[in-house]
């Protein structure tokens, strides 16, 4: 199942879908660690279906953006 949304930052010039390696290097280099942050917030599980895990990832992304005090994250 293809991921329908991703967490990124407003200053990252790379597309996490088509330029993942460059996107990831930029993200880690800036110290954002967005993948690890998302993994801590999302309650995914092998017990859930792919669709349910996708919904959970989107919920977690929405929460990260909602509670982002610096306003650096976007979907």
C-alpha positions, -999 to +999 in steps of 0.1 A: +000+000+000+014+034-010+017+060+017-007+089+010+009+116+032+042+123+049+056+144+077+082+170+066+095+204+076+088+237+060+125+242+052+132+208+036+135+213-002+132+176-009+102+154-016+099+126+009+081+104-017+104+109-047+137+121-031+136+101+001+174+097+006+181+134+001+151+143+022+162+120+050+198+134+049+185+170+051+161+161+080+187+143+100+214+169+093+191+196+107+185+175+138+148+171+133+147+133+132+112+134+118+110+096+112+119+088+147+095+115+161+067+100+140+075+065+151+072+076+188+038+093+183+021+068+159+006+037+175+011+013+146+011-024+150+016-057+132-019-065+145-034-038+124-042-039+087-021-018+063-051+006+060-054+009+098-017+016+101-019+042+074-048+059+092-028+059+124+002+074+107-019+102+093-035+108+127+000+110+143+011+135+116-019+156+122-012+156+160+024+165+154+014+195+133-014+205+157+009+206+187+041+219+169+051+250+190+077+261+164+055+257+134+081+238+114+062+207+104+039+202+075+020+174+059 
